[in-house]
Amino acid sequence: MSDECKHGMKSGCVYCHARTPEPTAPKTPGQKRRPRGGGMSEKMNDRMTALQRRLKQIRGQA
């Protein structure tokens, strides 16, 4: 069998013949990272809620 990989590289490519990284210490299941941008999504939710209230108010009056 030759060393040619499926990408056509004769000596193999970094995708097919990459070294596997050494295993690191396993993470405990209780550790979760907080998602970034939480403030932005909260701000957007508040704006959408305000818009929905305003739309209901306008439709109720018309």
Secondary structure, 3 states (H helix, E strand, C coil): CCCCCCCCCCCCCCCCCCCCCCCCCCCCCCCCCCCCCHHHHHHHHHHHHHHHHHHHHHHHHC
